[in-house]
């Protein structure tokens, strides 16, 4: 995860798979690893001080780059 304005890593946050209990914390370098069901999913990405973002990920995709916008929504 990165800050959309500065491209700096977002160093704290959480990523969850909508409709499941699957989730993980973001690492200090802005990365995360998540085992998801073998189907299209929507990830909910949150970072402290950033707006929440929902990201659709097709089943065949294994890498996701997410930029977050500053805010508290």
Phi and psi in degrees as a GROMACS rama.xvg file:
@    title "Ramachandran Plot"
@    xaxis  label "Phi"
@    yaxis  label "Psi"
@TYPE xy
-138.823  155.084  UNK-2
-71.0684  125.91  UNK-3
-63.522  -27.4839  UNK-4
-83.8164  -44.7788  UNK-5
-106.454  -14.3825  UNK-6
67.7523  9.35658  UNK-7
-73.85  148.695  UNK-8
-62.3088  143.092  UNK-9
-88.5065  115.626  UNK-10
-94.5619  -3.70784  UNK-11
-145.401  136.229  UNK-12
166.814  -170.064  UNK-13
-144.281  146.86  UNK-14
-126.206  128.468  UNK-15
-129.551  155.537  UNK-16
-94.8134  119.113  UNK-17
-58.1614  139.334  UNK-18
80.3555  6.08176  UNK-19
-135.025  178.695  UNK-20
-101.789  9.83027  UNK-21
-78.1358  129.133  UNK-22
-164.662  169.284  UNK-23
-156.396  161.86  UNK-24
-90.6233  153.141  UNK-25
-82.0105  138.619  UNK-26
-79.9135  168.835  UNK-27
-60.0467  -22.2045  UNK-28
-95.7603  8.01419  UNK-29
87.2086  4.16897  UNK-30
-97.8878  163.648  UNK-31
-150.903  153.966  UNK-32
-126.666  133.563  UNK-33
-146.058  127.531  UNK-34
-88.1644  117.551  UNK-35
-114.247  159.925  UNK-36
-60.3824  151.849  UNK-37
-78.1697  59.6864  UNK-38
-154.298  171.605  UNK-39
-61.1363  136.556  UNK-40
-134.741  165.126  UNK-41
-119.286  123.96  UNK-42
-94.7413  137.718  UNK-43
-103.167  121.043  UNK-44
-114.273  127.182  UNK-45
-129.04  140.622  UNK-46
-137.017  143.015  UNK-47
-62.8648  124.419  UNK-48
86.9983  6.94054  UNK-49
-127.303  155.151  UNK-50
-71.9859  142.581  UNK-51
-64.5982  146.374  UNK-52
-137.03  135.949  UNK-53
-102.552  130.725  UNK-54
-125.776  122.029  UNK-55
-80.0525  133.152  UNK-56
-128.946  116.639  UNK-57
-66.2543  153.433  UNK-58
-56.6372  -33.4356  UNK-59
-81.452  -7.12003  UNK-60
-91.9786  132.11  UNK-61
-114.82  -6.8502  UNK-62
-129.656  134.622  UNK-63
-131.543  126.598  UNK-64
-105.955  127.463  UNK-65
-125.454  129.825  UNK-66
-109.194  135.312  UNK-67
-113.169  145.477  UNK-68
-95.6118  138.397  UNK-69
-63.6107  143.562  UNK-70
153.32  179.764  UNK-71
-125.493  32.646  UNK-72
